Amino acid sequence: MLRLDHINRSFGDLRALDDVSFGVAPGRLTGFIGANGAGKTTTMRIILGVLAADSGTVTLDGAPLTPAERQTIGYMPEERGLYPKMKVVDQLVHLARLHGYDRTAARRNATDLIESLGLAERADEPLEKLSLGNQQRVQIAAALVHDPTILVLDEPFSGLDPIAVDVVVRALAERAAQGVPVLFSSHQLDVVERLCDDVVIIAGGKIQAEGSRDGLRDEFGGSRFEIATGGDIGWLRGVPGVEVVEFTGGDAVFDATPETAQAVLTDAVARSSVTRFGRLRPTLGEIFREITSEAAHAEQTSAQSIEETVR
C-alpha cells in the first residue's frame, strides 16, 4: 500500500497542499481528480521525491518510501520529456537500460510494449514524426518499460482518441492485475469512472472525498429513486413526501426519503408488477461538480469572514 499522510506543502504564501492523506492499494486503479491548480501534480511530485513536503509522510507498506523504491516507480509527467529525434524503440531501450536492464531484456520489454500499444509500425521512426496521440502512447510505454512496482501517471489519456484510450486502459489494467498500485490523474471523468476502482477528489489543496468508485456513488446518491411498473403509475403524483421528477406511463423518477420510497415500492407491488426499482446513483462527474462547488463556496465564505475580521 502506497500512503500519503498529512502532507503539507506551500509555495510562499500559497498553501498548495493542506493535510493531504490517502492511499493507493496494490492491484487497484486509483483515479486522482481535481480542477487545474487543485494540487494533483504537486502531490505526484512529492511521491516521486521531485518535491519535498513541508510536513507529512509518504510510505510504502508502512515504511518511509526510500530513494531506491522511488527508482522503481513508473512516472508519466504532464510535461512530456522524450527525445524528439530518437527512434521510438531506441529510446525505450535506453530508458530500460537506465533502470539496470541489460540490452537483451531492455529490447524485449520495449518490443512487447510497442506491440501492445499499437506502435509496431512506428518503432523505427523518430518520435517527432509521430502524431501527438502516438507520441502519448510512447510516453506511456516509457513509464512501463522498466516493469515498475508503482505507477504514477499525470493525465495519461490527454490527446488520445477513443480507440487509443482503450488500448492504454488495457495496459494499465494488466499492470494492476499483477498487483501494481496505479495512481493516475485525468480530466476525462468518463474514462476515470469506467477504469478506476478507487477515487480521490482534491480541491483547493485538500482531499474532499476518497473511497471506492461505487462507494462514493452510494454516499452521494442523495434521495432520487427510479421505478418501472407494468401499469400506470400516475398515482405517484399524489403520494405525500414524493416529488416526481420524470414520469412516462408506468415509469417514474422521483425524490423522496428512503422510508417513503420503500412505501412507494410496497404500494406499487400491490397495484401491478414492478420490473425495476432503486436509488439513482450520480455519475462521477456529478459528484465532482457537487464537491468542488461546495469547496469553492466554503473557501469564498472563509475569505469573506477573514476580510470582515480584518476590517
Contacts in CASP RR format, 6 or more apart in sequence:
PFRMAT RR
TARGET T0000
AUTHOR 0000-0000-0000
METHOD contacts of the structure
MODEL  1
MLRLDHINRSFGDLRALDDVSFGVAPGRLTGFIGANGAGKTTTMRIILGV
LAADSGTVTLDGAPLTPAERQTIGYMPEERGLYPKMKVVDQLVHLARLHG
YDRTAARRNATDLIESLGLAERADEPLEKLSLGNQQRVQIAAALVHDPTI
LVLDEPFSGLDPIAVDVVVRALAERAAQGVPVLFSSHQLDVVERLCDDVV
IIAGGKIQAEGSRDGLRDEFGGSRFEIATGGDIGWLRGVPGVEVVEFTGG
DAVFDATPETAQAVLTDAVARSSVTRFGRLRPTLGEIFREITSEAAHAEQ
TSAQSIEETVR
1 23 0 8 1.000
1 24 0 8 1.000
1 25 0 8 1.000
1 26 0 8 1.000
1 60 0 8 1.000
1 61 0 8 1.000
1 62 0 8 1.000
1 181 0 8 1.000
2 23 0 8 1.000
2 24 0 8 1.000
2 47 0 8 1.000
2 58 0 8 1.000
2 59 0 8 1.000
2 60 0 8 1.000
2 65 0 8 1.000
2 150 0 8 1.000
2 181 0 8 1.000
2 183 0 8 1.000
3 21 0 8 1.000
3 22 0 8 1.000
3 23 0 8 1.000
3 24 0 8 1.000
3 57 0 8 1.000
3 58 0 8 1.000
3 59 0 8 1.000
3 60 0 8 1.000
3 62 0 8 1.000
4 20 0 8 1.000
4 21 0 8 1.000
4 22 0 8 1.000
4 23 0 8 1.000
4 43 0 8 1.000
4 46 0 8 1.000
4 47 0 8 1.000
4 56 0 8 1.000
4 57 0 8 1.000
4 58 0 8 1.000
5 21 0 8 1.000
5 56 0 8 1.000
5 57 0 8 1.000
5 59 0 8 1.000
6 19 0 8 1.000
6 20 0 8 1.000
6 21 0 8 1.000
6 55 0 8 1.000
6 56 0 8 1.000
6 57 0 8 1.000
7 17 0 8 1.000
7 19 0 8 1.000
7 20 0 8 1.000
7 21 0 8 1.000
7 43 0 8 1.000
7 46 0 8 1.000
7 53 0 8 1.000
7 55 0 8 1.000
7 56 0 8 1.000
7 57 0 8 1.000
7 58 0 8 1.000
8 15 0 8 1.000
8 17 0 8 1.000
8 18 0 8 1.000
8 19 0 8 1.000
8 20 0 8 1.000
8 53 0 8 1.000
8 54 0 8 1.000
8 55 0 8 1.000
8 56 0 8 1.000
9 15 0 8 1.000
9 16 0 8 1.000
9 17 0 8 1.000
9 42 0 8 1.000
9 46 0 8 1.000
9 51 0 8 1.000
9 53 0 8 1.000
9 54 0 8 1.000
10 16 0 8 1.000
10 54 0 8 1.000
15 205 0 8 1.000
16 39 0 8 1.000
16 42 0 8 1.000
16 205 0 8 1.000
17 39 0 8 1.000
17 42 0 8 1.000
17 43 0 8 1.000
17 46 0 8 1.000
17 53 0 8 1.000
17 205 0 8 1.000
18 204 0 8 1.000
18 205 0 8 1.000
18 206 0 8 1.000
19 206 0 8 1.000
20 43 0 8 1.000
20 202 0 8 1.000
20 205 0 8 1.000
20 206 0 8 1.000
20 207 0 8 1.000
21 207 0 8 1.000
22 200 0 8 1.000
22 207 0 8 1.000
22 210 0 8 1.000
23 30 0 8 1.000
23 200 0 8 1.000
23 210 0 8 1.000
24 30 0 8 1.000
24 150 0 8 1.000
24 181 0 8 1.000
24 182 0 8 1.000
24 183 0 8 1.000
24 198 0 8 1.000
25 181 0 8 1.000
25 197 0 8 1.000
25 198 0 8 1.000
26 179 0 8 1.000
26 180 0 8 1.000
26 181 0 8 1.000
27 176 0 8 1.000
27 177 0 8 1.000
27 178 0 8 1.000
27 179 0 8 1.000
27 180 0 8 1.000
27 181 0 8 1.000
27 182 0 8 1.000
27 197 0 8 1.000
28 176 0 8 1.000
28 181 0 8 1.000
28 182 0 8 1.000
28 197 0 8 1.000
28 198 0 8 1.000
29 172 0 8 1.000
29 173 0 8 1.000
29 176 0 8 1.000
29 182 0 8 1.000
29 184 0 8 1.000
29 195 0 8 1.000
29 196 0 8 1.000
29 197 0 8 1.000
29 198 0 8 1.000
30 181 0 8 1.000
30 182 0 8 1.000
30 183 0 8 1.000
30 184 0 8 1.000
30 196 0 8 1.000
30 197 0 8 1.000
30 198 0 8 1.000
30 199 0 8 1.000
30 200 0 8 1.000
31 183 0 8 1.000
31 184 0 8 1.000
31 185 0 8 1.000
31 186 0 8 1.000
31 192 0 8 1.000
31 195 0 8 1.000
31 196 0 8 1.000
31 198 0 8 1.000
31 199 0 8 1.000
31 200 0 8 1.000
32 40 0 8 1.000
32 43 0 8 1.000
32 44 0 8 1.000
32 183 0 8 1.000
32 184 0 8 1.000
32 185 0 8 1.000
32 200 0 8 1.000
32 202 0 8 1.000
33 40 0 8 1.000
33 185 0 8 1.000
33 186 0 8 1.000
33 187 0 8 1.000
33 189 0 8 1.000
33 192 0 8 1.000
33 199 0 8 1.000
33 200 0 8 1.000
33 201 0 8 1.000
33 202 0 8 1.000
33 284 0 8 1.000
33 288 0 8 1.000
34 40 0 8 1.000
34 185 0 8 1.000
34 187 0 8 1.000
34 201 0 8 1.000
34 202 0 8 1.000
34 203 0 8 1.000
34 288 0 8 1.000
34 292 0 8 1.000
35 203 0 8 1.000
35 292 0 8 1.000
37 204 0 8 1.000
38 202 0 8 1.000
38 203 0 8 1.000
38 204 0 8 1.000
38 205 0 8 1.000
39 202 0 8 1.000
39 204 0 8 1.000
39 205 0 8 1.000
40 154 0 8 1.000
40 185 0 8 1.000
40 202 0 8 1.000
41 78 0 8 1.000
41 154 0 8 1.000
41 185 0 8 1.000
42 51 0 8 1.000
43 202 0 8 1.000
44 75 0 8 1.000
44 152 0 8 1.000
44 154 0 8 1.000
44 183 0 8 1.000
44 185 0 8 1.000
45 51 0 8 1.000
46 52 0 8 1.000
46 53 0 8 1.000
46 58 0 8 1.000
47 58 0 8 1.000
47 65 0 8 1.000
47 73 0 8 1.000
47 152 0 8 1.000
47 183 0 8 1.000
48 70 0 8 1.000
48 73 0 8 1.000
48 75 0 8 1.000
48 152 0 8 1.000
49 70 0 8 1.000
57 64 0 8 1.000
58 64 0 8 1.000
58 65 0 8 1.000
59 65 0 8 1.000
60 69 0 8 1.000
60 150 0 8 1.000
69 149 0 8 1.000
69 150 0 8 1.000
71 99 0 8 1.000
72 99 0 8 1.000
72 146 0 8 1.000
72 148 0 8 1.000
72 149 0 8 1.000
72 150 0 8 1.000
73 148 0 8 1.000
73 149 0 8 1.000
73 150 0 8 1.000
73 151 0 8 1.000
73 152 0 8 1.000
74 143 0 8 1.000
74 144 0 8 1.000
74 146 0 8 1.000
74 148 0 8 1.000
74 150 0 8 1.000
74 151 0 8 1.000
74 152 0 8 1.000
74 153 0 8 1.000
75 143 0 8 1.000
75 152 0 8 1.000
75 153 0 8 1.000
76 139 0 8 1.000
76 140 0 8 1.000
76 142 0 8 1.000
76 143 0 8 1.000
76 152 0 8 1.000
76 153 0 8 1.000
76 154 0 8 1.000
76 156 0 8 1.000
77 154 0 8 1.000
78 154 0 8 1.000
78 155 0 8 1.000
78 158 0 8 1.000
80 135 0 8 1.000
80 136 0 8 1.000
80 139 0 8 1.000
81 139 0 8 1.000
82 91 0 8 1.000
82 127 0 8 1.000
82 135 0 8 1.000
82 138 0 8 1.000
82 139 0 8 1.000
82 142 0 8 1.000
83 91 0 8 1.000
83 127 0 8 1.000
84 126 0 8 1.000
84 127 0 8 1.000
84 128 0 8 1.000
85 126 0 8 1.000
85 127 0 8 1.000
85 128 0 8 1.000
86 94 0 8 1.000
86 126 0 8 1.000
86 127 0 8 1.000
87 123 0 8 1.000
87 124 0 8 1.000
87 125 0 8 1.000
87 126 0 8 1.000
87 127 0 8 1.000
88 114 0 8 1.000
88 119 0 8 1.000
88 122 0 8 1.000
88 123 0 8 1.000
88 124 0 8 1.000
88 125 0 8 1.000
88 126 0 8 1.000
88 127 0 8 1.000
88 130 0 8 1.000
88 138 0 8 1.000
89 107 0 8 1.000
89 110 0 8 1.000
89 111 0 8 1.000
89 114 0 8 1.000
89 123 0 8 1.000
89 124 0 8 1.000
91 127 0 8 1.000
91 138 0 8 1.000
91 142 0 8 1.000
92 106 0 8 1.000
92 109 0 8 1.000
92 110 0 8 1.000
92 113 0 8 1.000
92 114 0 8 1.000
92 138 0 8 1.000
92 141 0 8 1.000
92 142 0 8 1.000
92 145 0 8 1.000
93 103 0 8 1.000
93 106 0 8 1.000
93 107 0 8 1.000
93 110 0 8 1.000
94 106 0 8 1.000
95 142 0 8 1.000
95 145 0 8 1.000
95 146 0 8 1.000
96 105 0 8 1.000
96 106 0 8 1.000
96 109 0 8 1.000
96 110 0 8 1.000
96 145 0 8 1.000
96 146 0 8 1.000
97 103 0 8 1.000
97 106 0 8 1.000
98 146 0 8 1.000
99 145 0 8 1.000
99 146 0 8 1.000
100 146 0 8 1.000
101 109 0 8 1.000
101 146 0 8 1.000
106 145 0 8 1.000
109 145 0 8 1.000
109 146 0 8 1.000
109 147 0 8 1.000
110 141 0 8 1.000
110 145 0 8 1.000
111 123 0 8 1.000
113 141 0 8 1.000
113 144 0 8 1.000
113 145 0 8 1.000
113 171 0 8 1.000
114 120 0 8 1.000
114 122 0 8 1.000
114 123 0 8 1.000
114 141 0 8 1.000
116 167 0 8 1.000
116 170 0 8 1.000
116 171 0 8 1.000
117 137 0 8 1.000
117 138 0 8 1.000
117 140 0 8 1.000
117 141 0 8 1.000
117 167 0 8 1.000
117 168 0 8 1.000
117 171 0 8 1.000
118 137 0 8 1.000
118 167 0 8 1.000
119 134 0 8 1.000
119 137 0 8 1.000
119 138 0 8 1.000
119 141 0 8 1.000
122 129 0 8 1.000
122 130 0 8 1.000
122 134 0 8 1.000
127 135 0 8 1.000
127 138 0 8 1.000
130 138 0 8 1.000
132 159 0 8 1.000
133 159 0 8 1.000
133 160 0 8 1.000
133 161 0 8 1.000
133 164 0 8 1.000
136 156 0 8 1.000
136 158 0 8 1.000
136 159 0 8 1.000
136 160 0 8 1.000
136 164 0 8 1.000
137 160 0 8 1.000
137 164 0 8 1.000
137 167 0 8 1.000
137 168 0 8 1.000
140 153 0 8 1.000
140 156 0 8 1.000
140 168 0 8 1.000
140 171 0 8 1.000
143 151 0 8 1.000
143 153 0 8 1.000
144 151 0 8 1.000
144 171 0 8 1.000
144 175 0 8 1.000
148 175 0 8 1.000
148 180 0 8 1.000
149 180 0 8 1.000
150 180 0 8 1.000
150 181 0 8 1.000
150 182 0 8 1.000
150 183 0 8 1.000
151 172 0 8 1.000
151 175 0 8 1.000
151 180 0 8 1.000
151 181 0 8 1.000
151 182 0 8 1.000
151 183 0 8 1.000
151 184 0 8 1.000
152 183 0 8 1.000
152 184 0 8 1.000
153 172 0 8 1.000
153 182 0 8 1.000
153 183 0 8 1.000
153 184 0 8 1.000
153 185 0 8 1.000
154 184 0 8 1.000
154 185 0 8 1.000
155 185 0 8 1.000
155 186 0 8 1.000
155 187 0 8 1.000
156 168 0 8 1.000
156 172 0 8 1.000
156 184 0 8 1.000
156 186 0 8 1.000
157 165 0 8 1.000
157 168 0 8 1.000
157 186 0 8 1.000
157 188 0 8 1.000
157 191 0 8 1.000
158 186 0 8 1.000
158 187 0 8 1.000
160 168 0 8 1.000
165 188 0 8 1.000
165 191 0 8 1.000
169 191 0 8 1.000
169 194 0 8 1.000
169 195 0 8 1.000
172 182 0 8 1.000
172 184 0 8 1.000
172 195 0 8 1.000
173 195 0 8 1.000
175 182 0 8 1.000
176 182 0 8 1.000
176 197 0 8 1.000
184 196 0 8 1.000
186 192 0 8 1.000
189 283 0 8 1.000
189 284 0 8 1.000
189 285 0 8 1.000
189 288 0 8 1.000
192 199 0 8 1.000
192 284 0 8 1.000
193 213 0 8 1.000
193 283 0 8 1.000
193 284 0 8 1.000
193 285 0 8 1.000
196 213 0 8 1.000
197 212 0 8 1.000
197 213 0 8 1.000
198 210 0 8 1.000
198 211 0 8 1.000
198 212 0 8 1.000
198 213 0 8 1.000
199 209 0 8 1.000
199 210 0 8 1.000
199 211 0 8 1.000
199 212 0 8 1.000
199 213 0 8 1.000
199 216 0 8 1.000
199 284 0 8 1.000
200 207 0 8 1.000
200 209 0 8 1.000
200 210 0 8 1.000
200 211 0 8 1.000
201 207 0 8 1.000
201 208 0 8 1.000
201 209 0 8 1.000
201 210 0 8 1.000
201 287 0 8 1.000
201 288 0 8 1.000
201 291 0 8 1.000
201 292 0 8 1.000
202 208 0 8 1.000
203 291 0 8 1.000
203 292 0 8 1.000
203 295 0 8 1.000
203 296 0 8 1.000
204 295 0 8 1.000
204 299 0 8 1.000
206 295 0 8 1.000
208 291 0 8 1.000
208 292 0 8 1.000
208 294 0 8 1.000
208 295 0 8 1.000
209 216 0 8 1.000
209 219 0 8 1.000
209 220 0 8 1.000
209 287 0 8 1.000
209 291 0 8 1.000
213 284 0 8 1.000
214 281 0 8 1.000
216 284 0 8 1.000
216 287 0 8 1.000
217 281 0 8 1.000
217 282 0 8 1.000
217 283 0 8 1.000
217 284 0 8 1.000
217 287 0 8 1.000
218 279 0 8 1.000
218 281 0 8 1.000
220 282 0 8 1.000
220 286 0 8 1.000
220 287 0 8 1.000
220 290 0 8 1.000
221 279 0 8 1.000
221 280 0 8 1.000
221 281 0 8 1.000
221 282 0 8 1.000
222 279 0 8 1.000
222 282 0 8 1.000
223 255 0 8 1.000
223 256 0 8 1.000
223 257 0 8 1.000
223 258 0 8 1.000
223 261 0 8 1.000
224 245 0 8 1.000
224 253 0 8 1.000
224 254 0 8 1.000
224 255 0 8 1.000
224 279 0 8 1.000
224 280 0 8 1.000
225 253 0 8 1.000
225 254 0 8 1.000
225 255 0 8 1.000
225 256 0 8 1.000
225 261 0 8 1.000
225 264 0 8 1.000
225 277 0 8 1.000
225 278 0 8 1.000
225 279 0 8 1.000
225 280 0 8 1.000
226 251 0 8 1.000
226 252 0 8 1.000
226 253 0 8 1.000
226 254 0 8 1.000
226 276 0 8 1.000
226 277 0 8 1.000
226 278 0 8 1.000
226 280 0 8 1.000
227 233 0 8 1.000
227 236 0 8 1.000
227 251 0 8 1.000
227 252 0 8 1.000
227 254 0 8 1.000
227 264 0 8 1.000
227 265 0 8 1.000
227 268 0 8 1.000
227 274 0 8 1.000
227 276 0 8 1.000
227 277 0 8 1.000
227 278 0 8 1.000
228 250 0 8 1.000
228 251 0 8 1.000
228 274 0 8 1.000
228 275 0 8 1.000
228 276 0 8 1.000
228 277 0 8 1.000
229 250 0 8 1.000
229 251 0 8 1.000
229 268 0 8 1.000
229 271 0 8 1.000
229 272 0 8 1.000
229 273 0 8 1.000
229 274 0 8 1.000
229 275 0 8 1.000
230 250 0 8 1.000
230 272 0 8 1.000
230 273 0 8 1.000
230 274 0 8 1.000
230 275 0 8 1.000
231 249 0 8 1.000
231 250 0 8 1.000
231 271 0 8 1.000
231 272 0 8 1.000
231 273 0 8 1.000
232 249 0 8 1.000
232 250 0 8 1.000
233 247 0 8 1.000
233 249 0 8 1.000
233 250 0 8 1.000
233 251 0 8 1.000
233 252 0 8 1.000
233 268 0 8 1.000
234 247 0 8 1.000
234 249 0 8 1.000
234 250 0 8 1.000
234 252 0 8 1.000
235 267 0 8 1.000
235 271 0 8 1.000
236 242 0 8 1.000
236 244 0 8 1.000
236 247 0 8 1.000
236 252 0 8 1.000
236 254 0 8 1.000
236 264 0 8 1.000
237 244 0 8 1.000
237 247 0 8 1.000
239 260 0 8 1.000
239 263 0 8 1.000
239 264 0 8 1.000
239 267 0 8 1.000
240 260 0 8 1.000
241 256 0 8 1.000
241 257 0 8 1.000
241 260 0 8 1.000
242 254 0 8 1.000
242 255 0 8 1.000
242 256 0 8 1.000
242 260 0 8 1.000
242 264 0 8 1.000
243 254 0 8 1.000
243 255 0 8 1.000
243 256 0 8 1.000
244 252 0 8 1.000
244 253 0 8 1.000
244 254 0 8 1.000
245 252 0 8 1.000
245 253 0 8 1.000
245 254 0 8 1.000
245 255 0 8 1.000
246 252 0 8 1.000
246 253 0 8 1.000
247 253 0 8 1.000
253 280 0 8 1.000
254 261 0 8 1.000
254 264 0 8 1.000
256 264 0 8 1.000
258 279 0 8 1.000
261 278 0 8 1.000
261 279 0 8 1.000
265 274 0 8 1.000
265 277 0 8 1.000
268 274 0 8 1.000
268 277 0 8 1.000
282 290 0 8 1.000
END
